[in-house]
């Protein structure tokens, strides 16, 4: 193995978006897929819900578009929404051709309905759609010899003309520097086309439903390379994640509240059921309302969590309706038939990201972005349930078409190899873990579900201090995955705070106590990186 790898297309990320692009391009291009852990470790594998598409009699493209626009609180891009909805059925058909075992009823696809949808249009594989889709795609990718797979490889930075020539010409992306975490070496991947499919950034918060890989790597790298980023203030929070030191990222489905679960304060505060104090719909209010209410009670009383109590239902009922939750809680010593479940809101989905067009093209020629790492305009200020997986496939296909139709482009004969001859191994790795912990805690406290000007100012001050420390660390020491992820998370945190400070209203997922009303005109927040 050499330090230089050459491919036609370099795909960074192995979720649904990245693997979709890889399978389509393998027939015509030499493709490499790099992923910083195993192929199955991304967020796509965790998706419980399904994939939204207009397939039922009586449903329509116009209806799906309208539902998406309503959820997006006036910020969805109509062209991107129309594009996604119109191409969704073909994406489902492609998955069925690959053999994804979707749930059927009477030989036809079983369609469910989720919050915000006016019709049944959610294609699913029981309650683990993402896992079923990923398992099928991974099997196909591993069986495709034209796709080179590099697991345990992490993006360090994109290679642009600034690095290859240092000239003032318009930069182009020529691949990426990638850390092989098993060999502890940085490799150079040269490619005519590079596709970022790195997922979201939930790990910037103390509590998240996302896997450990969700550290905003693509957003941060694209920003450093000169790409615009949009709508980063819109972070979707799930209201009820299990709070337990040994139960990272385990969701407690909203169906528990739907079946009569009550949200309460802990016993030492009287066990008061608090949702009726916040909304007449109580526990059945929309998830953003419930998440804000929980956040309010936690901050008011200085709590680490609140309690979700469904113990008034019979054990038989709970075993029938919530077998997985009952079993997982029992493993942790929580008997939900007799006691409440400790829960906390958690960062769930990043609605903003790298700005792209309908073909996934970014501001940097040769660089594409697809999936949760992007801001396509589809989600606006709040994502409609089950629109995320279909966005991955539709925009991946758009990028594939653009790459296939792109004119031949010369790749630098010898892009510079990574040089770390002047750095040393860090002797104080504890600095990284302390900074990581500090970042996630102040982002949770100051830039979470409910925001104020003062909280955002405090976060911005701390981010500036961390950026200085991390830049010094990065320039002096050999890179590690932990250092790279912290560097990316701090950059993403900065983008979230900058975006939130620019929005002087409360819209969708962004709620500010200082600006509780809506502005008359909805506008996206687009950040432009400084000239370098």
Long-range contacts (C-beta under 8 A, 24 or more apart in sequence): 3-185, 3-187, 3-188, 3-417, 3-418, 4-187, 4-188, 4-190, 4-414, 4-415, 4-417, 5-32, 5-148, 5-187, 5-188, 5-189, 5-190, 6-189, 6-190, 6-191, 6-411, 7-31, 7-32, 7-148, 7-175, 7-189, 7-190, 7-191, 8-191, 8-192, 8-193, 9-191, 9-192, 9-193, 9-194, 9-195, 9-403, 10-34, 10-175, 10-176, 10-189, 10-191, 10-193, 10-194, 10-195, 11-194, 11-195, 11-197, 12-155, 12-176, 12-178, 12-194, 12-195, 12-196, 12-197, 12-198, 12-217, 12-218, 13-42, 13-195, 13-196, 13-197, 13-198, 13-199, 13-218, 13-371, 13-373, 14-39, 14-40, 14-41, 14-42, 14-138, 14-197, 15-42, 15-43, 15-44, 15-45, 15-134, 15-197, 15-199, 15-371, 15-372, 15-392, 16-44, 16-130, 16-133, 16-134, 16-137, 16-371, 16-389, 16-392, 16-393, 16-396, 17-44, 17-197, 17-370, 17-371, 17-372, 17-392, 17-393, 17-395, 17-396, 18-195, 18-197, 18-370, 18-371, 18-396, 19-134, 19-137, 19-138, 19-141, 20-137, 20-370, 20-392, 20-393, 20-396, 20-397, 21-195, 21-197, 21-370, 21-396, 21-397, 21-399, 21-400, 22-141, 22-144, 22-147, 23-137, 23-140, 23-141, 23-144, 23-147, 24-396, 24-397, 24-400, 25-400, 25-403, 25-404, 26-144, 26-146, 26-147, 27-146, 28-404, 29-146, 29-193, 29-403, 30-146, 30-148, 31-146, 31-147, 31-148, 32-147, 32-148, 32-149, 32-150, 32-189, 32-191, 33-141, 33-147, 33-148, 33-149, 33-150, 34-150, 34-153, 34-154, 34-155, 34-176, 34-178, 34-189, 35-149, 35-150, 35-151, 35-152, 35-153, 36-152, 36-153, 36-154, 36-155, 36-181, 36-213, 36-217, 36-481, 37-151, 37-152, 37-212, 37-213, 38-151, 38-152, 39-134, 39-138, 39-141, 39-142, 39-149, 39-151, 40-134, 40-135, 40-138, 41-211, 41-212, 41-213, 42-134, 42-199, 42-211, 42-213, 42-214, 43-130, 43-199, 43-200, 43-202, 43-210, 43-211, 43-213, 43-214, 43-372, 44-130, 44-133, 44-134, 44-199, 44-389, 44-392, 45-130, 45-131, 45-134, 45-211, 46-130, 46-131, 46-209, 46-210, 46-211, 46-249, 47-129, 47-130, 47-131, 47-133, 47-388, 47-389, 48-127, 48-128, 48-129, 48-130, 48-251, 48-253, 49-114, 49-122, 49-124, 49-129, 49-385, 49-386, 50-112, 50-114, 50-122, 50-123, 50-124, 50-125, 50-129, 50-386, 50-389, 51-88, 51-91, 51-92, 51-95, 51-122, 51-123, 51-124, 51-129, 51-133, 51-386, 51-389, 51-390, 52-88, 52-114, 52-117, 52-121, 52-122, 52-123, 52-384, 52-385, 52-386, 52-387, 52-390, 53-88, 53-89, 53-91, 53-92, 53-121, 53-123, 53-390, 54-85, 54-88, 54-89, 54-119, 54-121, 55-89, 55-92, 55-109, 55-111, 55-121, 55-123, 56-111, 56-119, 56-120, 56-121, 58-119, 59-119, 59-120, 59-121, 61-85, 61-86, 63-118, 63-119, 64-88, 64-117, 64-119, 64-121, 66-118, 67-116, 67-117, 67-118, 67-384, 68-378, 68-380, 68-384, 68-387, 69-380, 70-116, 71-116, 71-380, 71-382, 71-383, 71-384, 72-378, 72-379, 72-380, 72-381, 72-382, 72-383, 72-384, 72-508, 73-380, 73-381, 73-382, 73-507, 73-508, 73-522, 74-380, 74-381, 74-507, 74-522, 75-231, 75-380, 75-381, 75-507, 75-508, 75-522, 75-523, 75-524, 76-377, 76-378, 76-379, 76-380, 77-376, 77-377, 77-378, 77-380, 79-358, 79-377, 80-358, 80-376, 80-377, 80-378, 81-377, 81-378, 83-358, 83-394, 83-398, 84-376, 84-378, 84-387, 84-390, 84-391, 84-394, 84-395, 87-394, 87-397, 88-390, 88-394, 91-390, 91-393, 91-394, 91-397, 92-123, 92-390, 94-393, 95-133, 95-136, 95-393, 98-136, 98-137, 98-140, 99-136, 100-125, 100-132, 100-133, 100-136, 101-125, 101-132, 101-136, 102-129, 102-132, 114-385, 114-386, 115-254, 115-286, 115-287, 115-385, 116-384, 116-385, 117-384, 117-385, 117-386, 122-385, 122-386, 129-389, 130-389, 133-389, 150-178, 150-180, 152-180, 152-181, 152-182, 153-178, 153-179, 153-180, 153-181, 153-187, 154-178, 154-179, 154-181, 154-217, 154-481, 154-484, 154-485, 155-179, 155-198, 155-217, 155-218, 155-221, 155-484, 156-186, 156-418, 156-479, 156-484, 157-221, 157-224, 157-225, 158-194, 158-221, 158-222, 158-224, 158-225, 158-364, 158-367, 159-188, 159-190, 159-415, 160-225, 160-226, 160-364, 162-532, 163-415, 163-416, 164-412, 164-415, 164-416, 165-412, 170-365, 171-225, 171-226, 171-364, 171-365, 172-364, 172-365, 172-366, 172-409, 173-225, 173-364, 173-365, 173-366, 173-367, 174-366, 174-411, 174-412, 174-415, 175-411, 175-415, 176-221, 177-418, 179-479, 179-480, 179-481, 179-484, 181-481, 184-478, 184-480, 186-418, 186-420, 186-479, 187-418, 188-415, 188-416, 188-417, 188-418, 190-411, 190-412, 190-415, 191-411, 192-366, 192-406, 192-409, 192-411, 193-366, 193-368, 193-403, 193-406, 194-366, 194-367, 194-368, 195-360, 195-367, 195-368, 195-369, 195-370, 195-399, 196-221, 196-222, 196-354, 196-362, 196-367, 196-368, 196-369, 196-370, 196-373, 197-369, 197-370, 197-371, 197-373, 197-392, 197-396, 198-371, 198-373, 199-371, 199-372, 199-373, 200-349, 200-350, 200-353, 200-372, 200-373, 201-350, 201-489, 201-492, 202-346, 202-347, 202-348, 202-349, 202-350, 203-440, 203-485, 203-489, 204-347, 204-439, 204-440, 204-443, 204-489, 204-492, 204-493, 204-496, 205-235, 205-346, 205-347, 205-440, 205-443, 205-444, 205-448, 206-440, 206-441, 206-443, 206-444, 207-241, 207-243, 207-344, 207-345, 207-346, 207-347, 207-444, 208-241, 208-249, 208-346, 208-347, 208-348, 209-238, 209-241, 209-249, 209-251, 209-346, 209-347, 209-348, 210-249, 210-347, 210-348, 211-249, 215-485, 215-488, 215-489, 215-492, 216-350, 216-373, 216-488, 216-489, 216-491, 216-492, 217-484, 217-485, 217-488, 218-353, 218-354, 218-369, 218-373, 219-350, 219-353, 219-354, 219-373, 219-488, 219-491, 219-492, 219-495, 220-487, 220-488, 220-489, 220-491, 220-492, 221-488, 222-354, 222-362, 222-364, 222-367, 222-369, 222-373, 223-354, 223-491, 223-495, 223-527, 223-529, 224-491, 224-529, 225-364, 225-367, 226-363, 226-364, 226-529, 226-532, 227-354, 227-355, 227-362, 227-363, 227-364, 227-367, 227-369, 227-529, 228-354, 228-355, 228-363, 228-526, 228-527, 228-528, 228-529, 229-352, 229-353, 229-354, 229-355, 229-375, 229-495, 229-526, 229-527, 229-529, 230-352, 230-353, 230-355, 230-375, 230-524, 230-525, 230-526, 230-527, 231-351, 231-352, 231-353, 231-375, 231-379, 231-380, 231-381, 231-499, 231-524, 231-525, 232-350, 232-352, 232-353, 232-375, 232-492, 232-495, 232-496, 232-498, 232-499, 232-525, 232-527, 233-352, 233-496, 233-499, 233-500, 233-502, 233-503, 233-509, 233-510, 233-525, 234-350, 234-351, 234-352, 234-379, 234-380, 234-381, 234-382, 234-508, 234-509, 234-510, 235-347, 235-348, 235-349, 235-350, 235-351, 235-496, 235-509, 236-347, 236-348, 236-349, 236-350, 236-351, 236-382, 236-383, 236-509, 237-287, 237-288, 237-291, 237-345, 237-346, 237-347, 237-348, 237-448, 237-449, 237-509, 238-287, 238-291, 238-345, 238-346, 238-348, 239-287, 239-290, 239-291, 239-294, 239-343, 239-345, 240-290, 240-294, 240-308, 240-341, 240-343, 240-344, 240-345, 241-343, 241-344, 241-345, 241-346, 242-328, 242-329, 242-332, 242-341, 242-342, 242-343, 243-304, 243-305, 243-342, 243-343, 243-344, 244-332, 244-334, 244-342, 246-332, 247-328, 247-332, 249-346, 250-328, 251-346, 252-308, 252-325, 252-341, 252-343, 253-322, 253-325, 254-287, 255-321, 255-322, 256-308, 256-310, 256-322, 256-325, 256-341, 257-283, 257-284, 257-290, 257-308, 258-284, 259-310, 259-313, 259-317, 259-321, 259-322, 260-310, 260-312, 260-313, 261-308, 261-309, 261-310, 262-308, 262-309, 262-310, 263-290, 263-293, 263-294, 263-306, 263-307, 263-308, 263-309, 263-343, 264-306, 264-307, 264-308, 264-309, 264-340, 265-297, 265-301, 265-303, 265-306, 265-307, 266-303, 266-306, 266-307, 269-301, 271-307, 274-306, 288-382, 288-508, 288-509, 288-511, 291-345, 291-449, 292-449, 292-450, 292-511, 294-343, 294-344, 294-345, 295-345, 295-448, 295-449, 295-450, 296-450, 298-344, 299-450, 304-344, 305-342, 305-343, 305-344, 306-342, 306-343, 306-344, 307-340, 307-341, 307-342, 307-343, 308-340, 308-341, 308-342, 308-343, 309-339, 309-340, 309-341, 310-336, 310-340, 310-341, 311-336, 311-337, 311-338, 311-339, 311-340, 345-448, 345-449, 349-383, 349-388, 351-375, 351-379, 351-380, 351-381, 351-382, 351-383, 351-508, 351-509, 352-499, 352-525, 355-526, 356-395, 358-395, 358-398, 359-395, 359-398, 359-399, 359-401, 359-402, 360-395, 360-396, 360-398, 360-399, 360-402, 361-399, 361-402, 366-409, 368-399, 368-402, 368-403, 370-395, 370-396, 370-398, 370-399, 371-395, 371-396, 375-524, 377-524, 380-508, 380-522, 381-507, 381-508, 381-509, 381-510, 381-522, 382-508, 382-509, 420-478, 420-479, 423-475, 423-476, 423-477, 423-478, 424-476, 424-477, 424-478, 425-477, 425-478, 426-473, 426-477, 426-478, 426-480, 426-483, 429-480, 429-482, 431-469, 431-473, 432-473, 432-480, 432-482, 432-483, 432-486, 433-482, 435-466, 435-469, 435-470, 435-486, 435-490, 436-482, 436-485, 436-486, 436-489, 438-462, 438-466, 439-463, 439-466, 439-486, 439-489, 439-490, 439-493, 440-489, 443-493, 443-496, 447-493, 447-496, 447-497, 447-500, 449-511, 450-511, 450-512, 450-513, 451-500, 451-510, 451-511, 451-512, 451-513, 452-512, 452-513, 452-514, 453-501, 453-512, 453-514, 456-497, 456-500, 456-501, 459-493, 459-497, 460-494, 460-497, 460-498, 460-501, 463-490, 463-493, 463-494, 463-497, 466-490, 467-491, 467-494, 495-527, 498-527, 499-525, 499-527
